[in-house]
């Protein structure tokens, strides 16, 4: 599908390189496609400025527009169909049809393959050179049908192209660059991409094992040669305002990172072990902070009780449960509920 066939609008780029939807452009699209009225947008702008959240997250979390309706609105703006990756995730076989360099450069994956056409999903259907690049790798035997996908869902499919942490660590070390900060950045980027709640850096005799906790379960994400660990440990201590000369006692601190323009709060805990100091990092990223009480999945009666108790001027609410059960997320959702100037 040629670019001039996709839309009658000049269609400025809606998605940024980080895979997010720009608030101003999203506002323009929703008004133009008449999914929202001007007064709804004004109310949304007031809220997003006050709470410092994106327009997209506000619309989803406040149940103003369903996820698929937002995707449909942007797709209509581009003049293409909407690919709902939340409902239908492309298979790894289909994703592998496009080489990693092309897939990552154009943020595109093969959505479906039929005898009639090859459907691809991207969050920027009007990116210059997209169709030509796809024809170069997919061939021209069948027409290529370009669909629009929401950035967050597309990001999950694009994770298939990511090289392993060990491979990227070796590349950083071979470049003899700033090894410690670059390795930490790669770990944090991977953790936010996979929606990790905890990162564990566990020193052993010769290596440091990096593990991610996803949905309450720890998975080994990679290993690092131990000779580089001291610099990483010291950098994290400095960033978290801990003592770098303390090696025999536990320490706690906090760091705020920024990944693709989005803040990520990290609670740091360092504990001495026989093989060195172990680092545990609890993350609270945008995907967790965007939640509110309504989006936690509570039964309606339970939610009403919780909202009532949270607004009381005194008392205590105890959030308990096993690791990964959502204690921190629940607490942040409750804090958002009562976050007013007078509280």
QUIBEL-V36922 format. One record per residue. N is the residue number from 1. RES is the residue in one letter. PHI is phi in radians with two decimals (* if undefined). PSI is psi in degrees with one decimal (999 if undefined). Layout:
n->N res->RES phi->PHI psi->PSI
n->N res->RES phi->PHI psi->PSI
This chain:
n->1 res->X phi->* psi->124.6
n->2 res->X phi->-1.28 psi->159.1
n->3 res->X phi->-1.12 psi->-40.1
n->4 res->X phi->-1.27 psi->-10.6
n->5 res->X phi->-1.55 psi->-14.0
n->6 res->X phi->-1.41 psi->-32.0
n->7 res->X phi->-2.78 psi->149.7
n->8 res->X phi->-1.53 psi->-9.4
n->9 res->X phi->-1.52 psi->157.0
n->10 res->X phi->-1.12 psi->-21.2
n->11 res->X phi->0.90 psi->76.5
n->12 res->X phi->-1.12 psi->161.9
n->13 res->X phi->-1.12 psi->125.4
n->14 res->X phi->-1.54 psi->-33.8
n->15 res->X phi->-1.76 psi->144.8
n->16 res->X phi->-1.64 psi->173.6
n->17 res->X phi->-1.09 psi->-24.5
n->18 res->X phi->-1.40 psi->-5.7
n->19 res->X phi->1.43 psi->43.2
n->20 res->X phi->-2.24 psi->161.5
n->21 res->X phi->-1.71 psi->124.5
n->22 res->X phi->-1.15 psi->133.2
n->23 res->X phi->-1.04 psi->-44.8
n->24 res->X phi->-1.12 psi->-42.2
n->25 res->X phi->-1.24 psi->-37.4
n->26 res->X phi->-1.11 psi->-41.2
n->27 res->X phi->-1.04 psi->-45.0
n->28 res->X phi->-1.08 psi->-41.3
n->29 res->X phi->-1.14 psi->-45.6
n->30 res->X phi->-1.14 psi->-34.9
n->31 res->X phi->-1.25 psi->-42.8
n->32 res->X phi->-1.18 psi->-37.5
n->33 res->X phi->-1.52 psi->-1.1
n->34 res->X phi->1.09 psi->30.7
n->35 res->X phi->-1.38 psi->-25.3
n->36 res->X phi->-2.38 psi->154.0
n->37 res->X phi->-1.60 psi->165.3
n->38 res->X phi->-1.05 psi->-38.1
n->39 res->X phi->-1.19 psi->-32.5
n->40 res->X phi->-1.15 psi->-41.2
n->41 res->X phi->-1.14 psi->-40.8
n->42 res->X phi->-1.07 psi->-43.4
n->43 res->X phi->-1.12 psi->-40.4
n->44 res->X phi->-1.13 psi->-41.8
n->45 res->X phi->-1.10 psi->-41.2
n->46 res->X phi->-1.06 psi->-42.5
n->47 res->X phi->-1.21 psi->-45.9
n->48 res->X phi->-1.15 psi->-34.6
n->49 res->X phi->-1.22 psi->-39.1
n->50 res->X phi->-1.22 psi->-42.6
n->51 res->X phi->-1.66 psi->-7.8
n->52 res->X phi->0.97 psi->52.0
n->53 res->X phi->-2.13 psi->163.1
n->54 res->X phi->-1.33 psi->156.2
n->55 res->X phi->-1.06 psi->-39.6
n->56 res->X phi->-1.04 psi->-49.7
n->57 res->X phi->-1.11 psi->-38.2
n->58 res->X phi->-1.07 psi->-48.1
n->59 res->X phi->-1.09 psi->-37.9
n->60 res->X phi->-1.29 psi->-50.8
n->61 res->X phi->-1.20 psi->-28.8
n->62 res->X phi->-1.59 psi->7.8
n->63 res->X phi->0.98 psi->33.4
n->64 res->X phi->-1.40 psi->-41.4
n->65 res->X phi->-2.36 psi->138.1
n->66 res->X phi->-1.25 psi->156.7
n->67 res->X phi->-0.94 psi->-48.0
n->68 res->X phi->-1.19 psi->-29.3
n->69 res->X phi->-1.22 psi->-37.0
n->70 res->X phi->-1.10 psi->-45.7
n->71 res->X phi->-1.08 psi->-40.6
n->72 res->X phi->-1.13 psi->-37.8
n->73 res->X phi->-1.10 psi->-46.3
n->74 res->X phi->-1.18 psi->-39.8
n->75 res->X phi->-1.06 psi->-41.8
n->76 res->X phi->-1.09 psi->-39.4
n->77 res->X phi->-1.04 psi->-40.0
n->78 res->X phi->-1.38 psi->-16.6
n->79 res->X phi->1.38 psi->27.5
n->80 res->X phi->-2.23 psi->173.4
n->81 res->X phi->-1.42 psi->160.6
n->82 res->X phi->-1.68 psi->130.1
n->83 res->X phi->-1.77 psi->108.0
n->84 res->X phi->-1.48 psi->90.8
n->85 res->X phi->-1.26 psi->-14.1
n->86 res->X phi->-1.24 psi->-32.2
n->87 res->X phi->-1.55 psi->-42.4
n->88 res->X phi->-2.23 psi->102.5
n->89 res->X phi->-1.48 psi->130.0
n->90 res->X phi->-1.03 psi->146.2
n->91 res->X phi->-1.30 psi->157.3
n->92 res->X phi->-1.07 psi->-32.8
n->93 res->X phi->-1.07 psi->-44.2
n->94 res->X phi->-1.19 psi->-42.2
n->95 res->X phi->-1.07 psi->-37.1
n->96 res->X phi->-1.23 psi->-9.0
n->97 res->X phi->-1.18 psi->-24.5
n->98 res->X phi->-1.83 psi->125.3
n->99 res->X phi->-1.01 psi->152.7
n->100 res->X phi->-1.01 psi->-41.3
n->101 res->X phi->-1.13 psi->-38.5
n->102 res->X phi->-1.25 psi->-44.9
n->103 res->X phi->-1.05 psi->-42.2
n->104 res->X phi->-1.34 psi->-37.7
n->105 res->X phi->-1.12 psi->-44.7
n->106 res->X phi->-1.74 psi->0.2
n->107 res->X phi->0.86 psi->63.4
n->108 res->X phi->-2.48 psi->143.4
n->109 res->X phi->-2.37 psi->155.6
n->110 res->X phi->-1.32 psi->122.2
n->111 res->X phi->-1.54 psi->-52.3
n->112 res->X phi->-2.58 psi->149.2
n->113 res->X phi->-2.16 psi->123.3
n->114 res->X phi->-2.23 psi->173.7
n->115 res->X phi->-1.16 psi->-24.1
n->116 res->X phi->-1.54 psi->-35.5
n->117 res->X phi->-2.81 psi->165.0
n->118 res->X phi->-1.93 psi->116.4
n->119 res->X phi->-1.65 psi->128.4
n->120 res->X phi->-2.05 psi->150.7
n->121 res->X phi->-2.03 psi->133.0
n->122 res->X phi->-2.58 psi->159.1
n->123 res->X phi->-1.73 psi->9.5
n->124 res->X phi->-2.56 psi->76.9
n->125 res->X phi->-1.09 psi->-19.6
n->126 res->X phi->-1.75 psi->12.9
n->127 res->X phi->-1.07 psi->127.3
n->128 res->X phi->-1.01 psi->134.4
n->129 res->X phi->1.48 psi->-0.7
n->130 res->X phi->-1.06 psi->-55.5
n->131 res->X phi->-1.11 psi->-40.9
n->132 res->X phi->-1.10 psi->-42.1
n->133 res->X phi->-1.12 psi->-40.0
n->134 res->X phi->-1.18 psi->-39.1
n->135 res->X phi->-1.11 psi->-33.0
n->136 res->X phi->-1.17 psi->-32.4
n->137 res->X phi->-1.78 psi->-25.0
n->138 res->X phi->-1.76 psi->-11.4
n->139 res->X phi->1.47 psi->172.3
n->140 res->X phi->-2.05 psi->19.3
n->141 res->X phi->-1.20 psi->-34.1
n->142 res->X phi->-2.18 psi->146.3
n->143 res->X phi->-1.09 psi->149.6
n->144 res->X phi->-1.79 psi->122.2
n->145 res->X phi->-1.83 psi->119.0
n->146 res->X phi->-1.63 psi->126.8
n->147 res->X phi->-2.03 psi->159.1
n->148 res->X phi->-1.71 psi->136.7
n->149 res->X phi->-2.23 psi->145.7
n->150 res->X phi->-1.19 psi->140.9
n->151 res->X phi->-0.96 psi->-44.7
n->152 res->X phi->-1.04 psi->-42.2
n->153 res->X phi->-1.25 psi->-37.4
n->154 res->X phi->-1.13 psi->-36.2
n->155 res->X phi->-0.99 psi->-37.8
n->156 res->X phi->-1.13 psi->-38.3
n->157 res->X phi->-1.24 psi->-36.3
n->158 res->X phi->-1.23 psi->-15.7
n->159 res->X phi->-1.03 psi->-24.9
n->160 res->X phi->-1.02 psi->-30.2
n->161 res->X phi->-1.44 psi->-12.1
n->162 res->X phi->-1.18 psi->133.9
n->163 res->X phi->-1.29 psi->157.2
n->164 res->X phi->-1.12 psi->156.6
n->165 res->X phi->-1.01 psi->-42.0
n->166 res->X phi->-1.03 psi->-42.2
n->167 res->X phi->-1.10 psi->-44.3
n->168 res->X phi->-1.21 psi->-35.4
n->169 res->X phi->-1.05 psi->-45.2
n->170 res->X phi->-1.09 psi->-38.4
n->171 res->X phi->-1.12 psi->-41.9
n->172 res->X phi->-1.11 psi->-43.7
n->173 res->X phi->-1.15 psi->-41.0
n->174 res->X phi->-1.14 psi->-32.5
n->175 res->X phi->-1.29 psi->-11.7
n->176 res->X phi->0.91 psi->40.4
n->177 res->X phi->-1.53 psi->-156.2
n->178 res->X phi->-1.38 psi->90.0
n->179 res->X phi->-1.06 psi->-51.3
n->180 res->X phi->-1.06 psi->-55.3
n->181 res->X phi->-1.10 psi->-36.2
n->182 res->X phi->-1.24 psi->-37.7
n->183 res->X phi->-1.16 psi->-42.4
n->184 res->X phi->-1.06 psi->-43.3
n->185 res->X phi->-1.05 psi->-42.6
n->186 res->X phi->-1.13 psi->-39.1
n->187 res->X phi->-1.12 psi->-45.8
n->188 res->X phi->-1.15 psi->-40.9
n->189 res->X phi->-1.06 psi->-45.1
n->190 res->X phi->-1.11 psi->-42.1
n->191 res->X phi->-1.10 psi->-42.2
n->192 res->X phi->-1.24 psi->-34.4
n->193 res->X phi->-1.12 psi->-38.6
n->194 res->X phi->-1.63 psi->8.0
n->195 res->X phi->0.97 psi->54.2
n->196 res->X phi->-1.45 psi->140.6
n->197 res->X phi->-1.61 psi->-31.2
n->198 res->X phi->-2.46 psi->144.5
n->199 res->X phi->-2.06 psi->132.2
n->200 res->X phi->-2.07 psi->125.7
n->201 res->X phi->-1.92 psi->107.3
n->202 res->X phi->-2.01 psi->107.0
n->203 res->X phi->-1.26 psi->136.1
n->204 res->X phi->-2.09 psi->-164.5
n->205 res->X phi->-1.07 psi->-49.4
n->206 res->X phi->-2.04 psi->-17.1
n->207 res->X phi->-2.33 psi->168.4
n->208 res->X phi->-2.02 psi->123.1
n->209 res->X phi->-1.61 psi->130.0
n->210 res->X phi->-1.85 psi->124.2
n->211 res->X phi->-2.21 psi->142.9
n->212 res->X phi->-1.96 psi->138.0
n->213 res->X phi->-1.72 psi->116.4
n->214 res->X phi->-2.15 psi->121.7
n->215 res->X phi->0.93 psi->39.9
n->216 res->X phi->1.50 psi->-5.9
n->217 res->X phi->-2.00 psi->133.2
n->218 res->X phi->-1.44 psi->133.5
n->219 res->X phi->-2.20 psi->139.3
n->220 res->X phi->-1.28 psi->123.6
n->221 res->X phi->-1.72 psi->-21.9
n->222 res->X phi->2.92 psi->176.7
n->223 res->X phi->-2.31 psi->155.1
n->224 res->X phi->-2.35 psi->140.6
n->225 res->X phi->-1.08 psi->136.7
n->226 res->X phi->-1.17 psi->-22.1
n->227 res->X phi->-1.11 psi->-19.2
n->228 res->X phi->-1.71 psi->-1.0
n->229 res->X phi->-1.30 psi->-36.5
n->230 res->X phi->-1.03 psi->-42.4
n->231 res->X phi->-1.15 psi->-38.6
n->232 res->X phi->-1.14 psi->-45.5
n->233 res->X phi->-1.03 psi->-46.7
n->234 res->X phi->-1.15 psi->-38.0
n->235 res->X phi->-1.12 psi->-42.5
n->236 res->X phi->-1.14 psi->-39.2
n->237 res->X phi->-1.08 psi->-43.7
n->238 res->X phi->-1.13 psi->-45.5
n->239 res->X phi->-1.11 psi->-32.9
n->240 res->X phi->-1.62 psi->8.3
n->241 res->X phi->1.03 psi->46.9
n->242 res->X phi->-1.88 psi->168.0
n->243 res->X phi->-1.41 psi->125.1
n->244 res->X phi->-1.44 psi->-13.7
n->245 res->X phi->-1.65 psi->5.3
n->246 res->X phi->-1.77 psi->120.2
n->247 res->X phi->-2.21 psi->-3.6
n->248 res->X phi->-2.06 psi->8.3
n->249 res->X phi->-2.38 psi->154.6
n->250 res->X phi->-1.25 psi->147.5
n->251 res->X phi->-2.40 psi->150.0
n->252 res->X phi->-2.29 psi->148.2
n->253 res->X phi->-2.86 psi->-169.0
n->254 res->X phi->-2.59 psi->149.1
n->255 res->X phi->-2.40 psi->145.4
n->256 res->X phi->-1.96 psi->118.3
n->257 res->X phi->-1.75 psi->167.3
n->258 res->X phi->-2.28 psi->121.4
n->259 res->X phi->-2.11 psi->117.5
n->260 res->X phi->0.92 psi->40.2
n->261 res->X phi->1.40 psi->1.8
n->262 res->X phi->-1.94 psi->135.1
n->263 res->X phi->-1.27 psi->141.8
n->264 res->X phi->-2.27 psi->114.0
n->265 res->X phi->-1.50 psi->135.6
n->266 res->X phi->-2.26 psi->126.4
n->267 res->X phi->-1.65 psi->129.2
n->268 res->X phi->-1.94 psi->133.8
n->269 res->X phi->-2.29 psi->126.9
n->270 res->X phi->-2.10 psi->126.7
n->271 res->X phi->-2.24 psi->131.5
n->272 res->X phi->-1.25 psi->140.0
n->273 res->X phi->-2.30 psi->177.9
n->274 res->X phi->-1.12 psi->-30.9
n->275 res->X phi->-1.74 psi->5.7
n->276 res->X phi->2.33 psi->-175.3
n->277 res->X phi->-1.52 psi->126.3
n->278 res->X phi->-1.58 psi->138.5
n->279 res->X phi->-1.93 psi->129.1
n->280 res->X phi->-2.09 psi->127.4
n->281 res->X phi->-2.10 psi->119.4
n->282 res->X phi->-1.69 psi->122.0
n->283 res->X phi->-1.74 psi->142.2
n->284 res->X phi->-2.30 psi->97.6
n->285 res->X phi->-1.74 psi->-175.6
n->286 res->X phi->-1.03 psi->-35.5
n->287 res->X phi->-1.16 psi->-25.3
n->288 res->X phi->-1.59 psi->-38.4
n->289 res->X phi->-1.22 psi->-24.6
n->290 res->X phi->-1.24 psi->-14.4
n->291 res->X phi->-1.28 psi->150.0
n->292 res->X phi->-2.22 psi->-178.6
n->293 res->X phi->-0.99 psi->-40.8
n->294 res->X phi->-1.16 psi->-28.7
n->295 res->X phi->-1.65 psi->6.7
n->296 res->X phi->-1.35 psi->-17.5
n->297 res->X phi->1.61 psi->16.6
n->298 res->X phi->-1.30 psi->150.8
n->299 res->X phi->-1.08 psi->148.9
n->300 res->X phi->-1.01 psi->-43.3
n->301 res->X phi->-1.12 psi->-42.0
n->302 res->X phi->-1.12 psi->-39.8
n->303 res->X phi->-1.10 psi->-42.7
n->304 res->X phi->-1.11 psi->-40.6
n->305 res->X phi->-1.09 psi->-45.1
n->306 res->X phi->-1.13 psi->-42.8
n->307 res->X phi->-1.10 psi->-40.2
n->308 res->X phi->-1.13 psi->-45.5
n->309 res->X phi->-1.19 psi->-36.1
n->310 res->X phi->-1.14 psi->-28.1
n->311 res->X phi->-1.56 psi->-1.8
n->312 res->X phi->-1.22 psi->148.1
n->313 res->X phi->-1.33 psi->-10.3
n->314 res->X phi->-2.66 psi->169.2
n->315 res->X phi->1.97 psi->-173.0
n->316 res->X phi->-2.46 psi->138.4
n->317 res->X phi->-2.06 psi->124.1
n->318 res->X phi->-1.80 psi->124.5
n->319 res->X phi->-1.79 psi->112.8
n->320 res->X phi->-2.23 psi->164.0
n->321 res->X phi->2.59 psi->168.2
n->322 res->X phi->-1.24 psi->168.2
n->323 res->X phi->-1.00 psi->132.5
n->324 res->X phi->1.50 psi->5.0
n->325 res->X phi->-1.47 psi->-11.2
n->326 res->X phi->1.86 psi->21.8
n->327 res->X phi->-1.08 psi->-52.4
n->328 res->X phi->-1.12 psi->-42.6
n->329 res->X phi->-1.06 psi->-41.9
n->330 res->X phi->-1.11 psi->-42.9
n->331 res->X phi->-1.11 psi->-43.5
n->332 res->X phi->-1.11 psi->-38.5
n->333 res->X phi->-1.10 psi->-39.0
n->334 res->X phi->-1.22 psi->-36.9
n->335 res->X phi->-1.11 psi->-38.0
n->336 res->X phi->-1.11 psi->-33.9
n->337 res->X phi->-1.12 psi->-36.7
n->338 res->X phi->-1.87 psi->10.1
n->339 res->X phi->-1.35 psi->89.8
n->340 res->X phi->-2.25 psi->157.5
n->341 res->X phi->-0.97 psi->-33.0
n->342 res->X phi->-1.45 psi->-7.3
n->343 res->X phi->-1.87 psi->999
